[in-house]
């Protein structure tokens, strides 16, 4: 009786992964650059009217023109001050309110209903009231930005606190942690990822609202450039101002992401396959 050899399945050789030599920032710039190229060729090809939508090659010339008389630098500084001030104020107030509502039952029953009542009210709907009460100064603009940026921070931070696994709380109690230790070592660290999610939303919202707020009786800022450009039909200035609103929002988001990675080095994210 002949014996047959049973052949073992041949496993495929492990393929060594080659190191990715293309920096991440280069990959992320590829799609915006492609969009700009499509925009440029659409204008050159006549698909878009260059008199209505200025082509991308016109924007550097417009920046140079505005830079020469100093209006561009002043607009950037003014808009950045308003957005950052409003974002910081809204973030601080949102985080404090979330801690009060999340850590104490009394705070949850008193602070959270007010926040839920104000949440559906759009900040743009308060512009007229804010002008009547506070005037048209810087405080009104910063306050409206703070109002809009308050809620993403509050909602996400409160969710992070309330979503802590009760087993961690029980384990902290078994370990002998008192209330202060529980808050500092368990609840707040667990809520930080949610806080940064809310902060990313707020950073973008601060620039979105600023586009509207700065066009109301402003004498400086990117919104003022937009208003003046509309008056004289300078579409190149309009496109430049809108582009820099987007760039500043993108830089703000990148800054928040960088800070979150420094504060939460232990937190790893799935980056796709």
C-alpha positions in Angstrom: 0.0 0.0 0.0 1.6 3.2 -1.1 1.7 6.1 1.2 1.0 9.5 0.0 2.6 12.5 1.5 0.3 15.2 2.7 1.7 18.5 1.6 1.5 21.3 4.1 0.0 24.5 2.9 2.6 27.0 2.0 2.2 30.2 3.8 2.9 33.3 1.9 6.1 35.1 2.7 5.7 38.2 4.8 6.0 41.2 2.7 8.1 43.8 4.4 6.3 47.1 4.5 8.3 49.9 3.0 8.4 53.0 5.0 6.1 55.7 3.7 8.4 58.5 2.7 5.7 61.0 1.7 5.0 63.3 4.7 1.4 63.5 5.9 1.1 67.2 5.3 2.0 66.7 1.7 -0.8 64.2 1.3 -3.3 66.5 2.9 -2.3 69.4 0.7 -2.9 67.3 -2.5 -6.7 67.6 -2.6 -6.8 71.4 -1.9 -4.2 72.0 -4.6 -6.2 69.9 -7.0 -9.3 72.0 -6.1 -7.4 75.2 -6.8 -6.2 73.8 -10.2 -9.7 72.9 -11.2 -10.9 76.3 -10.2 -8.1 78.0 -12.2 -8.7 75.9 -15.4 -12.5 76.4 -15.0 -12.0 80.2 -15.2 -9.5 79.9 -18.0 -11.7 77.6 -19.9 -14.7 79.9 -19.6 -16.8 77.5 -17.4 -16.7 80.2 -14.7 -16.9 83.9 -15.3 -13.6 85.5 -14.2 -15.3 88.8 -13.6 -17.7 87.2 -11.1 -15.3 84.6 -9.6 -11.7 85.8 -9.6 -9.2 83.1 -10.6 -6.6 81.8 -8.1 -3.7 83.5 -9.9 -5.3 86.8 -9.1 -5.2 86.3 -5.4 -1.4 86.8 -4.8 -1.7 90.0 -6.8 -4.6 91.2 -4.6 -2.7 90.2 -1.4 0.3 92.2 -2.6 -1.9 95.2 -3.3 -3.6 95.1 0.1 -0.3 94.4 1.8 1.3 97.5 0.3 -1.2 99.8 2.0 -1.2 97.8 5.2 -4.9 97.0 5.1 -4.4 93.2 4.8 -2.2 92.9 7.9 -4.5 95.0 9.9 -7.5 92.9 8.8 -5.8 89.7 9.7 -4.7 90.9 13.2 -8.2 92.3 14.0 -10.1 89.2 12.8 -7.6 86.9 14.6 -8.0 88.8 17.9 -11.8 88.7 17.7 -11.9 85.0 16.9 -9.3 83.9 19.4 -10.8 86.1 22.2 -14.3 84.8 21.6 -13.1 81.2 21.3 -11.2 81.4 24.6 -14.1 83.0 26.4 -16.6 80.5 25.1 -14.3 77.5 25.8 -13.6 78.6 29.4 -17.3 79.2 30.1 -18.3 76.0 28.3 -15.8 73.8 30.2 -16.7 75.3 33.6 -20.4 74.9 33.0 -19.9 71.3 31.8 -17.9 70.5 35.0 -20.6 72.0 37.2 -23.4 70.1 35.3 -21.4 66.9 35.0 -19.9 66.5 38.5 -22.8 67.6 40.7 -26.4 66.6 40.5 -27.6 70.0 41.6 -25.5 71.6 38.9 -26.9 69.2 36.3 -30.5 70.1 37.3 -29.8 73.8 37.2 -27.2 74.5 34.5 -28.1 71.9 31.9 -31.7 73.0 31.4 -30.6 76.6 30.7 -27.9 75.4 28.3 -30.5 73.2 26.5 -32.9 76.1 26.3 -30.3 78.4 24.7 -28.7 75.7 22.4 -31.3 75.9 19.6 -31.0 79.7 19.4 -28.7 80.7 16.6 -26.0 83.2 17.4 -26.8 85.1 14.2 -30.4 85.6 15.6 -28.9 87.5 18.6 -27.0 90.0 16.5 -29.7 92.6 16.5 -30.4 92.2 20.2 -26.7 92.3 21.1 -26.2 95.5 19.1 -29.2 97.1 20.9 -27.9 96.1 24.3 -24.1 96.4 23.9 -23.7 98.6 20.9 -21.6 97.8 17.9 -18.2 97.7 19.6 -15.7 94.9 20.0 -17.4 93.4 23.0 -20.5 92.6 20.9 -18.5 90.8 18.3 -16.5 88.8 20.8 -19.5 88.0 22.9 -21.4 86.6 19.9 -18.4 84.4 19.0 -18.2 83.2 22.6 -21.9 82.4 22.6 -21.6 80.3 19.5 -18.4 78.5 20.7 -19.8 77.8 24.2 -22.1 75.0 23.2 -19.8 72.5 21.4 -17.4 72.6 24.3 -20.2 72.3 26.9 -22.1 69.5 25.2 -19.0 67.3 24.3 -17.3 67.8 27.7 -20.5 67.0 29.6 -21.0 63.9 27.4 -17.4 62.9 28.2 -17.9 63.2 32.0 -21.3 61.4 32.0 -19.9 58.6 29.7 -17.2 57.5 32.2 -17.6 53.8 32.9 -19.1 53.3 36.4 -16.6 50.5 37.0 -13.8 53.0 37.0 -15.6 55.0 39.6 -16.1 51.9 41.7 -12.5 51.0 41.3 -11.4 54.4 42.4 -13.6 54.1 45.5 -12.1 50.7 46.3 -8.6 52.3 45.9 -9.5 54.8 48.5 -9.8 57.9 46.2 -11.8 60.7 47.7 -14.0 63.0 45.7 -11.2 65.3 44.7 -9.0 62.5 43.6 -11.8 60.9 41.6 -12.4 64.1 39.7 -8.7 64.8 39.0 -7.6 61.3 38.2 -10.6 59.6 36.6 -13.4 62.0 35.5 -11.5 64.9 34.0 -8.9 62.7 32.2 -11.7 60.6 30.7 -13.6 63.6 29.5 -10.5 65.3 27.8 -10.9 63.5 24.5 -14.5 64.7 24.2 -13.5 68.2 25.3 -11.0 68.4 22.4 -13.7 67.2 20.0 -15.9 70.1 21.1 -13.0 72.5 20.9 -12.3 71.5 17.3 -16.0 72.3 16.4 -15.8 75.6 18.3 -12.6 76.6 16.6 -14.3 76.3 13.2 -17.5 77.9 14.4 -15.6 81.0 15.6 -14.5 81.8 12.1 -17.9 80.9 10.6 -19.7 83.4 12.8 -17.0 86.0 12.4 -17.8 86.2 8.7 -21.3 87.4 9.5 -20.4 89.5 12.6 -17.6 91.5 10.9 -19.9 92.7 8.1 -22.1 94.6 10.6 -20.9 98.2 10.9 -17.2 97.1 11.2 -14.4 99.4 10.3 -11.6 96.7 10.4 -11.2 93.0 9.8 -11.6 90.6 7.0 -15.4 91.2 7.1 -14.8 94.9 6.6 -12.7 94.1 3.5 -15.6 91.9 2.2 -18.1 94.7 2.7 -15.9 97.2 0.9 -15.2 94.8 -1.9 -18.9 94.2 -2.4 -19.5 97.9 -2.7 -16.9 98.3 -5.4 -17.5 94.8 -7.0 -13.9 93.7 -6.2 -14.4 89.9 -6.5 -10.7 89.3 -6.2 -10.8 90.8 -2.7 -13.9 88.9 -1.8 -12.3 85.6 -2.8 -9.1 86.5 -1.0 -10.9 87.3 2.2 -13.0 84.1 2.1 -9.9 82.0 1.3 -8.1 83.4 4.4 -11.2 82.8 6.5 -10.8 79.1 5.5 -7.0 79.1 6.0 -7.3 80.6 9.5 -10.0 78.1 10.4 -7.7 75.3 9.1 -4.8 76.5 11.1 -6.9 76.8 14.2 -8.1 73.2 13.8 -4.5 72.0 13.3 -3.4 73.9 16.4 -6.2 72.2 18.5 -5.2 68.8 17.1 -1.6 69.4 18.0 -2.4 70.5 21.5 -4.6 67.4 22.0 -1.8 65.1 20.9 0.5 66.8 23.5 -2.0 66.6 26.3 -3.3 63.1 25.4 -0.2 61.2 24.2 -1.7 57.9 25.3 -4.7 58.2 23.0 -4.2 56.5 19.7 -6.6 57.0 16.8 -7.4 54.6 13.9 -6.0 56.3 10.8 -7.6 54.1 8.2 -6.2 51.2 6.2 
